[in-house]
Structure formats: C-alpha cells, structure tokens
C-alpha cells in the first residue's frame, strides 16, 4: 500500500525522523517578535482547551478549562499565567481568558492536527472514538504539517475511491 506515492513503511520512517526533529523543538516568536522556547505538550493542550472552549466574543473560564483538561483550578491558573507571560493569552483576574492572535494561530494549528488525526484513525483505521481521540492528543504535538496534509489528502482520495 502507498501513501503520497511512497510505500507505507518508507512514509512512516520519514515521518518518524521528522517527529524526532520536532520534539527537539524550534523556537516560535512572541507577539513582539521576541524568540520564545517551544511550548510543552501540556501548555499546547491548555492552549487548545482555551481555543475549543472559546466562541465568538466569549472567552474561556478557568473552571471550564480545568474540567475539560481533568485538572485542578490551581493547576489551570498556573498554566494560564505561563501562557500569559508568553503572550499567547490575555487573562484578567477572575475573568474570561482570551487568545491573542499568536495564541489563536498556535491553538488552531494544534486543534486542526488533533481533529485530522482523530478523523484519520476513526475513518481509515476504524478505531473507536476514545482510542482515536487519546492517540490524536498524544501525536498532535510531534506530527509535522506535511504529515497532516498527507493524511488529509489520503482521506480525500479514499473518500473518492474507497475500493482502490
């Protein structure tokens, strides 16, 4: 079987190597252009939670984020302080939490990766929702944009020609 014109084993080997490079992490820039360290997986998950829980002009609440993540409110407050220091959220004491433009960009990218991987696992590999979602959450932090694009391309081609 082939993915993106290459045998699956070669595809996976190349993607594994890329994932290892990504784990080492490239710095991103804070809104002011200051280089920042790569976010930890945990911080990416908090950012994604704020993104998923926000809608329109409404931000996310600490209690909702804590519930979503399955952690305590003090842990969530600590994470929000870290994300705020990095310029990825605005956090008013006892108020809603909003993503900055850079925070929204990073959160949207992580969320898109999560949804694409979960969909691929469920529709192509026929995994159950819980397994697909759990694995997607772990993989979203290390998978390259190229691999996500390849998954999306594969799913489009598969939906067009499922028997091929």
C-alpha positions in Angstrom: 0.0 0.0 0.0 1.2 3.5 -0.8 0.7 6.9 0.9 1.6 10.0 -1.0 3.3 8.0 -3.7 5.6 6.0 -1.5 5.4 2.7 0.4 3.8 3.0 3.8 7.0 1.8 5.6 9.1 4.5 3.9 6.5 7.1 4.6 6.3 6.2 8.3 10.1 6.1 8.6 10.5 9.6 7.1 7.7 10.9 9.3 9.2 9.3 12.5 12.5 11.0 11.7 10.7 14.3 11.3 8.8 13.8 14.5 12.1 13.3 16.4 13.4 16.6 14.9 10.2 18.4 16.0 10.5 17.0 19.5 13.7 18.9 19.9 11.5 22.0 19.1 12.1 25.1 17.1 11.5 28.4 18.9 8.5 30.5 18.0 8.1 34.2 18.3 6.2 36.1 20.9 3.8 38.8 19.6 6.5 41.4 19.9 8.9 39.3 17.8 10.9 38.1 20.8 12.1 34.4 20.3 10.4 32.1 22.8 11.1 28.5 23.8 8.8 25.8 22.4 5.7 25.1 24.3 5.5 21.9 26.3 2.8 19.4 25.3 0.9 20.4 28.4 0.9 24.1 27.5 -0.2 23.2 24.0 -3.1 21.2 25.5 -4.1 24.2 27.7 -4.0 26.5 24.6 -6.1 24.1 22.6 -8.6 23.9 25.5 -9.0 27.7 25.5 -9.5 27.6 21.7 -12.1 24.8 21.9 -14.0 26.5 24.8 -14.0 30.0 23.4 -16.7 31.1 21.0 -17.1 34.4 19.2 -16.7 37.2 21.7 -16.7 34.9 24.7 -13.6 33.7 26.3 -13.0 30.5 28.3 -13.3 30.3 32.1 -10.7 28.7 34.3 -13.2 26.3 35.8 -14.3 25.1 32.3 -10.6 24.7 31.2 -9.9 22.7 34.4 -12.9 20.5 33.8 -12.0 20.0 30.1 -8.4 19.0 31.0 -9.3 17.0 34.1 -7.0 19.0 36.3 -7.5 21.3 39.3 -8.2 25.0 39.0 -4.9 26.0 40.7 -3.1 23.9 38.0 -5.1 25.7 35.4 -4.4 29.1 36.9 -0.6 28.4 36.9 -0.8 27.3 33.2 -2.7 30.4 32.3 -0.1 32.6 34.0 2.6 30.8 31.9 0.7 31.3 28.7 0.0 34.9 29.5 3.7 35.5 30.1 4.4 34.1 26.7 1.9 36.5 25.1 -0.4 33.7 24.0 -3.5 34.6 26.1 -4.9 37.6 27.9 -6.1 36.7 31.4 -8.0 39.1 33.6 -8.2 38.0 37.3 -11.5 36.2 37.9 -12.4 36.9 34.3 -12.5 35.2 30.9 -9.4 34.1 29.1 -8.9 35.1 25.5 -6.3 34.0 23.0 -4.0 36.6 21.5 -3.6 36.5 17.7 -0.5 34.4 18.1 -2.1 32.1 20.7 -5.1 31.6 18.4 -2.8 30.7 15.5 -0.9 28.1 17.6 -4.1 26.7 19.2 -5.9 26.5 15.8 -2.9 24.6 14.4 -2.9 22.1 17.3 -6.7 21.7 17.2 -6.6 21.1 13.4 -3.9 18.4 13.9 -6.0 16.8 16.6 -9.2 16.7 14.6 -7.4 15.4 11.4 -5.5 12.6 13.2 -8.7 11.5 15.1 -10.7 11.5 11.9 -8.0 9.5 10.1 -7.9 7.0 12.9 -11.6 6.6 13.0 -12.5 6.7 9.3 -9.4 5.0 7.8 -8.1 2.8 10.6 -11.6 2.1 12.1 -10.5 2.8 15.6 -13.1 3.7 18.3 -13.6 7.3 19.3 -11.9 7.0 22.7 -8.7 5.4 21.3 -8.6 7.7 18.3 -9.0 10.8 20.5 -6.5 9.7 23.1 -3.9 8.8 20.5 -4.6 12.0 18.5 -3.9 14.1 21.6 -0.5 12.4 22.1 0.5 12.6 18.4 -0.7 16.2 17.6 2.4 17.6 19.4 5.0 15.9 17.3 3.5 15.4 13.9 4.6 17.7 11.0 2.3 19.8 9.0 3.4 17.8 5.9 2.1 14.6 7.6 -1.2 16.2 8.5 -1.6 17.4 4.9 -0.8 13.9 3.6 -3.5 12.4 5.9 -6.0 15.0 4.6 -5.0 14.2 1.0 -5.3 10.5 1.7 -8.7 10.8 3.3 -10.0 12.9 0.3 -8.6 10.3 -2.1 -10.0 7.4 0.0 -13.5 9.0 0.1 -13.4 9.5 -3.7 -12.2 5.9 -4.4 -12.7 3.8 -1.2 -12.1 0.5 -3.1 -8.7 1.4 -4.6 
